């Protein structure tokens, strides 16, 4: 909860790093670099960043609700709240796992085809 303000900083840092990576690939490989960025890296990076933002949102929301429960006399159904959080986490992890499989297996073969 107390370090949740750092999550946007991490997202911005990752965005700047990915932008530099894309520009370097395009400058270094010209048209082939543009194809690599457009078809291989860009979709995976977008999916990963979106998943990272959703993970951050749900984690911050969870920590704020738990903090508010301990701070005040409000009560919530912890079991249902944790179950919903777990299902969201499981779904986002599955999407992230599929994105990683795409990056590792399909992207490497496509890079060999393009370059």
N, C-alpha and C positions, 0 to 999 in steps of 0.2 A: 504494500500500500504506500509506504513512504517513498519508495524509489520509482513509483509508476510514472513520474514525470520524465524519466529517462527514456521511456519507450519511444516517444516521437523522435528523440535525438538519434536512437539506433536506426529507426526507419529512414530518417533523412540521410544518415551516414551511408546506409546500404544503397539508397537511391543515387547518391553522388558517386559511390564506387561503381555501381552498375553503369551509370552514364559514362564515366571515364573508360570503363571496359568496352562499351559499345563503340565509342568514338575511336579508341585505339585499334580495335578490330577493323573498323571501316577504313581508317587511314592506312593501316598496314596491308590489308588484303584487297582494297578497292571494292570491286563488284562482288567478289567471292566473300569478302568480309561482310558486305551488306546483306548477302543471302544468308550467311551464317547467323547474323544478328536477327534478321527478320523472321526466319523460319525455325530456328533452333533455340536461341537464347531468350529472345523477347517473350514468347508465350510462357516459358517456364519461370522466368523472373517475375512476370506479372502475376502468375498463379501463386508463387511463393510469397511475394510481398502481400498479396491480398489475404492469404492464409495467416501470415505473421500479424497483420493488422487485426484480423478477427480473433486470433489467439490473445493478443494484447487486450482487446476490448473486453472479452469474456473474463480474462484474469483480473483486470482492474475492477470490473463489475462485481465479481465474486469477492474480491478482497474488501471492497467498499461495503457490501452487504454484511459480510462477517464482522467488519469493524463496527458498523452501526448496531448490529445485534449485541455485541459486547458492551458498547458504550451506553446504550439505552435499554429500556425494558421491553422493547419491541421483540416479538418472537415471530419467527418464520419456520416453515416446515423444512428443516435442514435436509431431511432424507430426499424429498422431491427436488429441492434445489440442487443438491449434489448429483442426483441422478440426471437431471437435465444438463448440468454442466458436464458430466461425464459423457453423455451421448453427443453433445456438441464437440467436445474434445476428440472423441473417437471418430466422428464424421470428418472433422478437419484433418485429423491425422491420416485418415484413409486417403483423402484427396492429396495431401502432401506426399504420401507414399507413392501414389500413382504418378504424381509429377516427377518424383525422383526416379522412378522406373523409366519414365519417358526420357528423362535427361541421360540416364546411364546407358540404356540399351538402344533406343531409337535414334537419339541425337548423335551418338558416336558413329553409328553406321551412316547417317546422313552427312555428317562432317566428312567422312572418308569419301563419300560420293561427290560432294561439292568441291572439296579441295583435292 
